[in-house]
């Protein structure tokens, strides 16, 4: 999946696959997490958030099934 670099103190890049509604988040420690069934509008809001880490923690982290893929 293609991820876009972002300005964040904790997150390195973010990607979203609209066909599968999968969100991928790469952190600064190079770990990558995949979140299932994340709607595109939520990804858009994440990308526009002033604090991507805070948005991820509040709106995505424990609300969607996820797995560490790297």
C-alpha positions in Angstrom: 0.0 0.0 0.0 1.2 3.5 -0.8 1.7 5.6 2.3 2.1 9.4 2.4 4.7 11.0 4.7 3.1 13.2 7.3 4.4 15.8 9.8 3.9 14.2 13.2 6.1 13.6 16.3 5.1 10.0 16.3 3.8 9.0 12.9 6.0 8.7 9.8 3.4 7.9 7.1 -0.3 7.0 6.5 -2.0 5.2 3.7 -5.6 4.0 2.9 -6.9 1.5 0.5 -10.4 2.5 -0.5 -11.2 -0.9 -2.0 -10.6 -2.8 1.3 -11.1 0.2 3.7 -7.7 -0.6 5.2 -5.7 2.1 6.9 -2.0 1.7 7.4 0.0 3.7 9.8 3.8 3.7 10.0 5.3 5.1 13.2 8.7 6.7 13.6 10.1 3.5 15.1 9.3 1.9 11.6 6.5 -0.3 13.0 3.5 -0.5 10.8 -0.1 -1.1 11.9 -3.0 -2.1 9.7 -6.6 -1.1 10.7 -9.5 -2.8 9.1 -12.8 -1.3 7.9 -11.8 2.4 8.3 -14.0 4.5 6.1 -12.4 7.0 3.7 -14.0 10.0 5.4 -12.2 9.1 8.6 -8.9 8.7 6.8 -9.5 12.2 5.3 -10.1 13.6 8.7 -7.0 12.0 10.1 -4.9 13.5 7.3 -6.3 16.9 8.0 -5.9 16.7 11.8 -3.5 19.1 13.4 -2.3 16.3 15.7 -2.5 13.0 13.8 -1.3 11.1 16.8 -4.1 12.5 19.0 -6.7 11.9 16.3 -5.5 8.3 15.8 -5.7 7.6 19.6 -9.1 9.2 20.0 -10.9 8.1 16.8 -9.2 5.0 15.5 -6.9 3.1 17.8 -9.3 1.1 20.0 -12.3 1.4 17.7 -11.1 -0.7 14.7 -9.6 -4.2 14.5 -5.9 -3.8 13.9 -2.7 -5.8 13.6 1.0 -5.0 13.6 2.3 -6.0 10.2 5.9 -4.9 10.8 
